[in-house]
Each structure stands twice: as C-alpha cells, then as structure tokens.
Amino acid sequence: MSFSKITSFLILLACCWSTSSLQAQKTSNHGNKFEQIDPMLPSPNQYRGMDGAPGPDYWQQRCDYDIDATLDTDNQRLDGSELITYYNQSPHTLRYLWMQLDENQFSAENTSHRFDPSSIKGTMSEMQLKALQAWEQMDKHGVNIEAVTDEDGEALSYFINNTMMRIDLPEPLEPGDKISFRVNWHYYLVDRVLFSELSSMAFSSYPRGGYEFFPKDGNYLYTISQWYPRLCAYTDVEGWQNQQFTGQAEFALTFGNFLVKMTVPEDHMVGSTGECLNYSTVLTPTQMGRWKQAQNASEPVEIVTLAEAKKLEKKKKAKGTKTWIFKADQVRDFAWTASRKFIWDAMPYKTSEGKNVMCMSYYGKEAYPIYSRYSTKAVKQTLKTYSDFTIPYPYPVAISVEAANGMEYPMICFNPGRAEEDGTYTAQAKHAAISVIIHEVGHNYFPMIINSDERQWTWMDEGMNSFVEFLAESEFDNNYPSSYGAGHTIVDYMRLPKERLEPIMTNGENLIDFGSNAYVKPAAALNVLRETVMGRELFDRAFKEYCTRWAFKNPTPADFFRTMEDASGVDLDWFWRGWFYSIESTDISLDSIKWYKVDLENNPEKRTQSFPNKKKAPAYSISKERNKEAGMKFTVDEDDDLRDFYTDYRPWETEDSLTQIEVNLFEETFSADEKKKLYGDKNYYELHFSNKGGLVMPVIIEWTFEDGTKEVERIPAQIWRKDESKFTKVFVKNKEVTGIVIDPYKETVDTDESNNNWPVKQLPSRFQVFKKHKVEKQLNPMQKAKKKGIKP
Ligand SMILES: [Zn+2]
C-alpha cells in the first residue's frame, strides 16, 4: 500500500543519467538460474541422505597393511613385502580386488604417455626434445610384482592393466568377511628432479616421489610415496574406482591401519606417517633426550642440529642398516622420507581436547634459513586454523619435509623452501615456502580425513584445501600475500573466452587449466559464499557440519552441496549451478540512474479501484447433474433447515449483495506542509542494472553522499529471480548522492569494472615503459603452480 502511494505522486524532477544507450529490451528472461539442482545430483538413498549426511546404511571398506621395506641407496631401489588384510564391509560379494600400481606411471609401456599432444618450436632445449619421447627415460622404471600369494603362500592369479592390478580371489569374499594376502615387489626410484622437468615440458606424468641427488655434497634425499601396491577404493557411488593413474588426477583410497618397517642405511634419518615405535633404538641417547625435551617446548627444538647434519653429510657412507618401525591408525595412505642430510626439529601443538600433537620439520642445510624459522611454526598454525574450521586434528604428528616440490600424505608432506647459497632469501621465497607448507599440511584434512575421490573431483580436495589455506594464511598474517581465496585472484581466468573455460564440476583428468579450475576458482567461490552470500557465521557452521559429518568417510559433491544448505537454512542451488556447473562470469552493469523528488505542490487526483464481483456458483453443473443421476445421497437435502443456515451466512451469493466495492485510495491527501515534513528532503534513486556476465550474484552498492560520507548496501542475489538479465530498484536516501560504486571491495569477481561506477569512471588503459626490454618467460598457470612448488 505505502509503496503505490509514493510512486503515484512522485514526479521526475529532471535528473536522469544513462550510462548505456543500448539496453536490450527482452520481453521475458525467466531462465533456470534459481531452479533447484536436484535433477543434476544423484538421488539420495539409504547410503547418502537427502540432507547431505551419511545415510543409515552408509558403509565403507577397510584395508590394513603390514609392510617391510628396504631402501637400497646404491642402486636407488626399493624392495617391499606387504601383508594386506581387506575387510569387505560392503553389502556385495566380491570375486576380485583391484589394486593401484602407481609407480607404473613411469613404466615405458604405459599407454598414458601417448596421451599428450606435442609440437615443434623454433628453438628447443635438449630437455624439450627428451620430453617428446619421455618413455625412453623409463627403461628400468615401473613396479615389478614378484609374487601375489594367499596367507599360506599359494599363488593368487592376477593381471595388470597399466597402473591397475586385478587379483582374482580363489573364493568370493562375502559381505562381512575379510581376506589376508601378500604382495612382494620392487622398483627403481625415479630421479624426481629430472622427471619434474620432463613433465613440465610435454607430458603430465608428474613425479610425486623418488630421489633427489645433491651433486655438491654427493648425498641423496628420498621421498617415498605411492610406493606400495594399494587397494583401490570400492564405494557405494562407483563400485571400484579403477580409472587409470596418468600422473594428473590423484587418488581414491580406503582407510586402514598400517604397521611399516623401513630398513635404511644406518646413517639415514627417517620421517614418516604415523608414530615411531622404536626411537629408543634408532636415535642416539642425545637425540632421544632432545625429542623428550621437544614434547613441552614453546619453540622448535632441534633433535638433529645444523652442525650435526653438515658433519654427517660429509662422512663416509655407512655400511650397516637400521630398521625404523612406524604405526599409523585410520589413515588412507602412508609415505616416508630418508636422508643423511636432515636437520630435524619439533614442537607440540595442544588440541582443544588436550592432546599433544608433535609438529615437525625435516630439511637439508639448503633450506635451513627459511625452514628453521618458519616451517614447524607454519605446521602448528595450520593445525590450529584447520581444527577451528573443521574438526580437531586427530593424528599424533604433522610433518613438513623440504623436498623442492609439494605433495601431501597423511601426517607428512613434502614442500619447497630453499634459500640462496649465501643464506639470504627473498620475501617471495619465504611466502612461497610458508604457503605450500600450510597447503600441504592442510591436505591432512582434504582429502586425508575428509576422504573425497581425488581421481574424480580435484576441487573437493584442492579447492576446499586452498580455501582453508587462505583462512590460515590470514590468521598467520592479515596482510599475507595469498594466491587464492580473495575474489580478485580468479578474475583473469573467468574473463577468458568461453572456449577456454570449463566448469568446476569437471573430471580432474580432463581439465585444461588445472590450477585455475581446481584450486583458485573453487577457493574463490567458497570465499564468496562465506563473505558475500551466506555471511561468516552461517557459512562457518555449515562448513564445520560438512567436515564433521564426513570426517573419516567418503563424501561426494552432492553431499557437500546438500549439507551446506541443510545446516544453514540458505538455498544455495543457484550458487552451485552458477559457480560449479557453469562457466558464466559475474559482470553486473549499472546502466542508468534516475533521481526523483516528491512534488510538494500538487495533490493527486482522486482515484477509485474496483474489486471484481465474486463469481457465483452456477445453478447447474455437469457434476451436480451426474451426482443426482448416479443416485448419490446428499447429507443436506434441498429443503433442509441446515441448508438455510448456510444460505443465511453466504450473503454474497444473494442478489442484493455488494457487487462492486469502491475504495478511495487517497481519501486523505497530504497537505503541502505534511508532505514537506515527511518526504520533502528525501531523494529517490531508481537504479537500472543488467547482467552481462551471466552469473547471478548479490549486488553490493557503495553510495557516496555530498557531505563525503559513504554507505554500503547489499542486495541478495535473489533480486534476479524473476528476470535474470536486468532489474530496476529504487533506493531512498536522505542525502544527495554524488557517486556510486558497484562491488567496492571486489568481492563478486566482477570481470568488467568499467560499468560499475556512477559518475562513469574511465579506467585508464596502461602502457608499459621499459628502460631495457626484458623478455620474460611466459608461464601458464600450471607452470606457475609448479614453479611455486605446488604439485600440478
Ligand atoms: Zn594441493
């Protein structure tokens, strides 16, 4: 009522701006952007609920490993023997098991090496030429399976398809049963540095483990990962996840308990997933004393010092060996590291449950300047922030190892962070190290605890992890130069031509721009959701609920989408549809503005409005006739008293009832004084917006008034519900407006800011002036990620 009153006596007082003369006039643009996405999601069932939580019959498999491994540092060879116990907790009978032989990514026969296109450039380095036939570098690599036997030593039949091995069971494995069997194998470790370089040139088979040789001191640093034949995940969603490993999309794994014994040269220090069961035999008494001291330290304690590490790496190589024993429960994977070069430091982090978690770092002297200062502290910061936003850190240790590149495993990860030779380092090198440490330690949560299928959905671990990494970096230092999270980090990607974009919901193997799509865009999307769409409180509660529901389980995207709505009471289907399933971008344009003031002189003319007469029920209808014909009995008879009663109380059905109501909407007009008092000083701004990018997003308006003050107003995305291409909205301001900026904090990822201002601002195009022309090597986002040490 009040709205129509105002509009009817407003008169345009001559001020009108149009920033775009060509406004598309569409008669109707009601699309599907606000429709529910249920048809695109898998149907809820007894395993996964409609609320996004695990269902009443949710199940997952379990797989325990008991492994003996021997590292031969003369031949760069790893030998292993593992006793696997597989628990079939599914409701299905299994006739065979699938295992992952990831090291076969470096087998010369692997067909995936032929996937990658290549081309000749004007000048080519020797390494680029080598990369064209990278498999020639692989003659001795790949897993050699020596035996697959049952508990009694009887051979089991198996076959290998590239990185997958199927073991046929002598008898079907019934639901609720378990089976133990043994696999013996060996393989030659790859030169991690050489293969990193090759993979950045022409093929995607990026090495996540292997050895690095340090020619200056003649020592090796080993990172042992994807090193034992591992069970494929078998789930209610896709049965066996046995898509080949090509080196790009990562892993799908099963939780279980590990007991691992590693035999290494006696002068090597070992760091590993899990808790060491025999420090008392493998450490010296001095080291053991320092380890105990570190349990209550407030700063990192060096268990192996720089001086000791430098001395050891110059020594003659030891002849004897030592066996280290580690145990880890409820982990989906297991990795370790060994070297003579390691400095080792540790300090505790106390969880909210009062548990002591040992934060530790292992690094060579090359990384000492950065790592001794920041690594273990960054590990601790990561556990603190992630525990606050997800669940308390459940494992006994968290380790950062300096290994020139970044890769994550439960409780242990490998990161870059070397200083210059003179011991100095740039701020950039420091931040790159801290960022990757936080990122890789953060992977303890996504996917090591919240165990999503990385082979299928890279964004579920990388994107979510990059988002929480951003939160941890911000808690570490509010001015931290984070590469992900803030909306502006993804603007350049989102304004690329559409043929170069792909939705976040794309399989990890098929992504063109892995870094932008699987890391930066989902991290920005989650931050937009938190800061701009839901608000921190609702988002944080819902995100924590997702992490709590799916800790130590296998969530899918639908479980995440559903939980975020279920736990917050916010309908987000439009957001998932736009940000995760489409390639549209935000470009909200402020097309024109009209400024109105109330006419203080003239009163409106009297108007009347008619309400239509109520339709009378017809005396006869086909239904009534047929009811009578059918001989139906009626409760109320034609001449019943009760019927009269009804008639009496239905005056509108009688002839003389009111057929038209005349209402004078403006019976009381305002006097000039009254109007002046109520509306005289108010300014009515009618803003006309259009959606040029496609994404429907909240509209954030910053008003600047004539007295210099500012006000920020937030319009929810639902403003676009009835028309996804444009809307007009009136804003009432007591003060005159001198300027308007749309999205002043650059939080909606608007790809064209030239239409975000009134008065229209010319954004300068810049041209560059060089003193000397320097040709910079152009890196694509994937190479940039690699340069920063983030695995592809
Ligand atoms: Zn990552």
Boltz pocket constraint, residues with backbone or C-beta under 6 A from the ligand:
constraints:
  - pocket:
      binder: B
      contacts: [[A, 439], [A, 440], [A, 443], [A, 461], [A, 462], [A, 465], [A, 791]]
      max_distance: 6.0
